[in-house]
């Protein structure tokens, strides 16, 4: 089993914690404009992060957390930018995945201390209790790029990537990826036919600058069986960005698992 990346975002003026709106998700069921219903099986928080230009606090809230008196403050958090730092990405990785109750409502709250409304963002990776291990086989690195019309910022914007080198015919498992764009916040893979969408934090910048990053956190978030595809059904990717980006690069790490 895999993960599913979800997000909240809003430009808001609130010095104390308050709910922010969900980013539209085609998989999860919304509960109003600022909550998701926790899906069956994918009811564990695997990792999370919060960003904002003037962010002071960020929390994840659900009835089961309240019952257990758990104040899930996101720490560390990124204050001063909508994207994570390249050299020390502020991602919260619980020592043990945090269990939620299926069908309960999940929300994000933020506070900021800027003058007027300021942008805040929260990204959460939901998962099953255990992640499917990588299949056996050689890990192949593949570069993919895209140049598109400007995407809509602070949404999950689908981008069709073009592989630099064609894959050998066969079936593949995506086990890790590193997505970058000038305003990248996060990115998730979009399997053909839909379904849960595993993701990664974004690397902000052009390819030249974005790949000058500390990989230690990213290596903790990937390297499992994210999704399966064939050489002719390479997944699209959905970018969550802070700007109307037009150019995108992803380094994909895949394992060939067999013939068609």
N, C-alpha and C positions, 0 to 999 in steps of 0.2 A: 504494500500500500504506500501511498505517497503523501503529499502535502497540498494545501490549498491556500494561496495568498489572498488576503482581504485587506481593505484599506478604508480609512476615514480621512476627510479633509474639510477644512473650512477656513475662510478668512473671517476672523471674528475678533471683537473687542471684549475680552473677559479676563479680568484680573484674578478671578477665582475659578475653580474647576467647573466646567460645564460641558454638556454633550456636544459633539460635532457630528456632521452629517456623514453618512456612508457614501462610499464610491460605488456606483451601480455595479452589481455583480449578477452575472447571468446564471450562476449556479445556486447560490444561497437564497433562502427566502428572507425578504426584508420584513422588519417589524417597525413600520413607520419609516421616517426618513433618517433615523440615527441609530438603528439597531438591526442586527442580523439575528436570525434563529440559528442556534448551533446545530450543525448537521449530525445525523447519526454516523457513528464510526469516526468521523473527523472531529472529535470532540476534545482534543488536547491542544494546548498552546505549546508549540515547539520553540518559537522565538518571536521577537517583536522589536520594533523600534519606533521612536517618535522624533519628529524634526519640526523646526519652525524658526522663523527669523528672530522671534523674541520669546521663545518658549521657556516657561518656568516650571511647569509640572505636566505630567501626562499619566493617565491611569486607564486600566482596563477593568470594566465592571460587569458583573453578572450575578444573578440571585444566589447561585451556589457559592460564589466567592464571599458574598455578604454573610451567608449562613455560617461559613467557616471563619468569619471575622478576618478575612484576608484582604488587605489593602494592596492591590496589585499596582504599585507605582512602577512605571517604566524607568529603569535606571541601569545603565547610563542613558542619557538622551542628548540629542543634538540641538543646541541653542545657537542660533546665529546663521543657519542655513537650512534650506528645505531638503538638501541632500546630505548624506553621511560623509564624514571625513574619509579621504582616501588612505590616510596613514594610520588612523586609529578609529575605525568605524564603530559608532556607538550603538551596538546591537545587544539587546538583553537576551541571554540564552539561559533559561532556568536549568539548574542542575538536574532536575527531573521535570519532564513535561507536565504542564498544569492541566489537570482534568476538569472538564466542564460537563454539564448535564445536557444531553441531547434535547433539542427543541427549546431550551431556555434562551432568553434574549441576551445578546452580547453588545456592549457599547464601549466607546472610547470617550474620555473626557480630557480636555486640555485647559491650561491657563497660560496667559501671556502678559507681559508687562510693557508692551510697546505703546506708542502714541497712536490711537485709533485702531482700526481693524488690522490684524496681522495674520498671516497664513500659518496654520498648524496642520500637521499630518501624522497619522498613526498607521503603521503596517503590522499585520499579525500573520504568522504562518500557523494555520491549523493543521493537525495531522492525526493519524491513527496512533494507537499506543506505541507501536513499533514501526519503524520504517523498513521497507523491503531492501535487503542488501543488494549491492551491485552484483550482476551476474558475472560469471567467469569470462575471461577473455581480455584481449588487448584493449586498453583505453586509447581511443583515437581522438586527436584534437582537430577541430574543424572551425575555421573562421567564417562568419556570415555577416553580410552587410546589407543595408537598405538605405535608399534615399527616396523620400516620399514628400507629398505635400504636408504642410505643417499639421502636426497632430494637435488635438485639444488637450491643453494642460490640465492636470489634476483629474484625469479620467483614466480608465484602462483602455488605451488606444491600441488597436490591433495593427501589427506591422508584419508584412511578409518579407522574410529574410531570404537572401540569395547566398547559397553556399559558394565559397571561393573554389573549392574542389568538390567535384561530384562524388557521392558515396558509391562504393561497390554495391551492386544489387544485393538486397537481403533485408533482414529484420534487424532493428537496432534498439538499444536502450539508451536513453538520455540519462546520464548520471551526475552531471554538473554543468553549470554554464555561468559565464561572466558577462553581463550585459552593460553597455555603456552608451551614453548620449550626452549632449551638452547640459541637459537639465534632468538627467536620470535620477529618480528616487527609488524605484523598484521595477521589477519586470517579472512576468510569469509566462510559462509555456501554455499554449492553447492547443490541446490535442485535437486531431481531426475527429469530428463528430461530437465534440464537447466533453464535458466531465470536469473533474477537479483539476486545478491548475497550479502545479508546483512553481515556486518562484524563488527569486534571490534579490537581495538589495542591489540597487543600481550603482554603477561607478560613474560619477559625474565628470564630464569633460569630453573632448575629442578623443579618439583612440590613442593619440600620442600621449596625452596627459593622463587619461583615465587608467591606463595600464601601469602607471607608476604608483602602485598601491601596496598595502600590507595584506597579504593573502591569508593570514592566520585565522581571522574570523570567518572568512568565506569558506575556508576548508572545513570548518565545523558545520557549515550549513548545507553543504552538498555531499556528493559522493555516496549516493544511494540510487535505487532504481526509481527514477522520477516518472518516466512514462516510456511506452514503447511506440515505435513507428517503423515505417519502411523507407527505403531510399526514395520512394516517390510520394510519401506522405509526411515529409518533414513538417513539424508543427510550426504554426505561426506563433508569434510572441506578442504579448500585451505589455506596453510600457506605461508606467505611471511617472509623469514628468512634471517639472515645475515651469516648463517653458514650451513654446510651440516648436519643438524640435523637428528637424527634417532629415537628420542623418543618424544612423544607428549602427552599432557593431556588437556582435556577440561572439565570444569564444565558446564553442560547444565541445563537450567531452562525452563521447558516445562509445558504446561497446557493440560490436556486431554479434548477434545472438543466433543467427542461422539463415538459411535460405528462405525464400518466399514459399 
